[in-house]
Structure formats: structure tokens, C-alpha cells
């Protein structure tokens, strides 16, 4: 249980017994869909332990603990801090910077009825990639934070193009090309794989979930479009 694991780890760090009974654990985040469900559980458990013990640990320590348990900061940083978080590891130390996200952008998760395991998604990647493909992605990553902060639709389309993983992983996604076509026909600026999948993400300049669901209803594998809002605050005790 990842929530309890994080709870216990924080308690051990504080030096108090990890005495807790978890009676309801509903994240609302589908499992094994590339949406960071494990990070949400880790953030919840760690924050609960720290809150119940008078915030004995600073936010940076909670982030470090969650990153250690998750193995990388990609998902735990936005789960804890909200917004757009760009992160890296300096040795074993996680570093993250939070950026604003323009209110002009709309986000739609497109979730199918099948899973794609992280193991299979990693296995689909080649051991080496062309130098030009690496440059292609790096040049776009440099403009990513500005694109999301400004809400520039043209830039969003450009910076979310990929040459490192999607072309290899899409073979694991059943009828994804038809779903992608439906998304663009509905007005998506971009259609990208969320994490390892199987969820895909659309970014647009208007709400498209309702229209996209109408198009998806004619396709197999029960793809479902869900409009998402950006959480600018991150995890908090309630």
C-alpha cells in the first residue's frame, strides 16, 4: 500500500510510531494508465503523516521522501506542488521548478479500457536513438515552459511533438490512430501519450471532451474523454 508506505516512512523520519488505519483510499486516478496514480498515493500518505505530526518536516523533505519511494520526481513534484513542474535529479537530490499554466489552455485525458504496463512501454524503446532525434526533443523542451505559461497554441503544437518515444510505443495502443484523428478533428492542438500510457492527453484552446466523446463512441476499446482542470495549489490537508 503506497499511501501507508509513505506514511510510515515519514513517521520513521520524524521518529514516531506509524499507528494508523486507512479506511478509505479513493484517488480518482485510474491505475496503470500513465496518470501518476502511485505518486498521488505517496503524496497523500506523506502529507497525512506530516500534518498529523504538526508539520515536523519541511516541504522539501516530503518531496525528497516521495521521490525516493517513487524513483523519479516527474510525477511526485506536480502531485505535491501542483501546476507545471519541471524536474531533475542531481545525484539523489530531486530538484523541481514550478511554472504557471495559462488559463487559455484546456486539457482532456483520453482513457481506454486497456492498460499499458511501464515494463512493456520501456521495452518498446530502442537502446539507441539518432542524434538528430535527441536534438529535436531538446530544442522543443527549451521552449516548453514558455508555451504553457503564455498559452500560445502554435507553440504548444510545436513543443509537444516527439521523436524519442511515441513512434515506438504507439504499437502498444489499440486503435490509437483513429482516436488521434478524432481528437484533431474536434480541435485538439496536440495529442500526446501520457507517461507510459495507456492514457493520451489532448491540449486545446476550447473544451473538446463532449464532442470528442461523441466521436469516440463509434470506436472500439471504450475510449473516454475527460476534461481536466489544472491544480495550481498541489497537495494540501483538508
C-alpha positions in Angstrom: 0.0 0.0 0.0 1.8 3.1 -1.3 -0.1 5.5 0.9 0.8 3.6 4.0 4.4 3.1 2.8 4.8 6.9 2.5 3.0 7.5 5.9 5.3 5.0 7.6 8.5 6.4 6.0 7.6 10.0 7.2 6.9 8.7 10.7 10.2 6.9 10.7 11.9 10.1 9.7 10.2 12.1 12.4 10.8 9.3 15.0 7.2 8.5 15.9 5.2 5.3 15.7 3.3 4.7 12.4 0.0 3.9 14.1 -2.8 4.5 11.5 -5.8 2.7 10.0 -6.6 3.6 6.4 -10.4 3.1 5.9 -11.0 4.9 2.5 -8.5 5.2 -0.2 -10.0 6.7 -3.3 -7.7 8.8 -5.5 -9.9 9.1 -8.6 -6.8 8.4 -10.7 -7.1 5.3 -12.9 -4.3 2.8 -12.2 -1.7 1.7 -14.8 -2.9 4.4 -17.2 0.1 6.8 -17.2 -1.5 9.3 -14.9 0.7 9.1 -11.9 -1.6 7.1 -9.6 1.4 5.9 -7.5 2.6 9.4 -7.0 -0.8 10.6 -5.7 -0.9 7.8 -3.1 2.7 8.6 -2.0 1.9 12.3 -1.7 -1.3 11.6 0.3 0.4 9.3 2.8 3.4 11.5 3.3 1.3 14.7 3.7 -1.1 12.9 6.1 1.8 11.8 8.4 3.4 15.2 8.4 0.1 17.0 9.0 -0.8 14.7 11.9 2.5 15.4 13.5 2.4 19.2 13.3 4.3 19.5 10.0 7.6 18.3 11.6 9.3 18.0 8.2 9.7 20.8 5.7 8.1 20.5 2.2 11.4 19.8 0.6 11.9 16.8 2.8 8.5 15.4 2.0 9.4 15.8 -1.7 12.7 14.0 -1.2 10.9 11.1 0.6 8.3 10.7 -2.1 10.9 10.9 -4.8 12.9 8.2 -3.1 9.9 5.9 -2.9 8.8 6.7 -6.5 12.2 6.5 -8.0 11.9 9.8 -10.0 10.4 13.3 -9.5 8.4 13.5 -12.7 5.0 12.7 -11.0 5.6 13.4 -7.3 6.6 17.0 -7.9 3.3 18.1 -9.5 1.3 15.9 -7.1 2.8 17.8 -4.2 3.2 21.3 -5.7 0.6 21.5 -8.5 1.0 23.3 -11.7 3.6 22.6 -14.3 6.7 21.2 -12.6 10.0 20.6 -14.5 12.3 18.3 -12.5 15.6 16.6 -12.5 17.8 14.5 -10.2 21.2 15.9 -9.0 22.6 12.6 -7.8 19.9 11.5 -5.4 18.6 15.0 -4.7 15.4 16.0 -6.6 15.2 19.5 -8.0 12.0 21.0 -9.3 10.8 24.3 -10.6 7.2 25.3 -10.9 5.8 27.2 -13.8 2.4 28.8 -14.4 -0.1 27.3 -16.8 -2.2 29.7 -19.0 -6.0 29.7 -18.4 -6.3 29.8 -22.2 -5.4 26.1 -22.4 -7.8 23.2 -21.9 -6.7 19.6 -21.1 -8.5 16.5 -21.9 -7.4 13.0 -20.8 -8.4 10.2 -23.3 -8.5 6.9 -21.4 -9.1 3.4 -22.9 -10.3 0.2 -21.3 -6.9 -1.4 -21.5 -3.6 -0.9 -19.6 -0.1 -0.5 -20.9 2.5 -1.6 -18.4 5.5 0.5 -17.7 7.7 -2.5 -18.3 6.2 -3.0 -21.8 6.4 0.7 -22.6 10.1 0.8 -21.6 10.8 -2.4 -23.5 9.4 -0.9 -26.7 12.1 1.8 -26.7 15.3 1.3 -28.7 18.7 1.1 -26.9 19.9 4.0 -29.0 18.3 6.9 -30.8 19.6 9.0 -33.7 21.4 12.2 -32.6 19.0 14.3 -34.7 16.0 12.9 -32.7 17.6 13.8 -29.4 18.3 17.4 -30.7 14.7 17.5 -32.0 13.3 16.9 -28.5 15.8 19.0 -26.6 15.1 22.1 -28.8 11.4 21.8 -28.1 11.9 21.2 -24.4 13.7 24.5 -24.1 10.5 26.3 -25.2 8.0 24.2 -23.3 7.6 26.3 -20.1 7.1 29.5 -22.1 4.5 27.8 -24.3 2.4 26.6 -21.3 2.8 29.9 -19.5 1.8 32.0 -22.5 -0.9 29.7 -23.8 0.4 30.2 -27.3 -1.4 27.5 -29.3 1.1 27.4 -32.2 4.0 26.9 -29.7 2.0 24.2 -27.8 1.7 22.2 -31.1 5.4 22.6 -31.8 6.9 21.9 -28.4 4.8 18.7 -27.8 6.0 17.0 -30.9 8.2 14.0 -30.1 10.9 11.9 -31.7 12.1 9.8 -28.8 9.3 7.5 -27.6 5.8 7.9 -29.2 6.7 6.3 -32.5 7.9 3.2 -30.7 5.2 3.0 -28.1 2.1 3.6 -30.2 2.1 0.0 -31.4 1.1 -0.9 -27.8 -2.1 1.2 -28.1 -5.0 -0.4 -29.8 -6.8 1.9 -32.4 -4.9 4.9 -31.1 -4.5 6.4 -34.7 -8.3 6.6 -35.0 -8.5 8.2 -31.6 -5.8 10.7 -32.5 -7.6 11.6 -35.7 -10.9 12.2 -33.8 -9.1 14.5 -31.4 -7.6 16.7 -34.1 -10.9 16.8 -35.9 -12.5 18.0 -32.7 -10.0 20.9 -32.4 -7.0 19.5 -30.4 -3.8 21.4 -30.7 -1.8 18.3 -29.8 -2.3 14.6 -28.9 0.4 13.0 -26.8 0.9 9.9 -24.7 0.6 10.5 -21.0 3.6 8.9 -19.3 3.9 5.3 -20.4 0.2 5.2 -21.3 -2.4 4.0 -22.0 -4.0 7.4 -21.4 -3.4 10.1 -24.0 -3.7 13.8 -23.5 -5.2 16.5 -25.7 -4.4 20.2 -25.3 -6.8 22.6 -26.9 -8.0 26.2 -26.8 -11.6 25.3 -26.1 -13.4 22.4 -24.3 -13.5 19.4 -26.5 -14.4 16.5 -24.2 -18.1 16.3 -25.1 -17.6 16.4 -28.8 -14.7 14.0 -28.6 -16.7 11.5 -26.6 -19.4 11.6 -29.4 -16.7 10.7 -31.9 -15.1 8.0 -29.6 -18.4 6.2 -29.1 -18.1 4.7 -32.6 -14.6 3.3 -31.8 -13.7 0.1 -30.0 -11.9 -0.2 -26.7 -14.2 2.2 -24.9 -12.0 5.3 -25.1 -13.4 8.0 -22.8 -12.5 11.7 -22.8 -12.5 13.5 -19.5 -11.9 17.3 -19.2 -9.3 18.2 -16.6 -8.6 21.4 -14.8 -5.1 22.5 -13.7 -4.5 22.2 -9.9 -2.3 25.2 -9.2 -2.0 24.5 -5.4 -0.9 20.9 -5.2 -1.5 18.6 -2.2 -3.0 20.1 0.9 -4.5 18.8 4.1 -8.3 19.2 4.4 
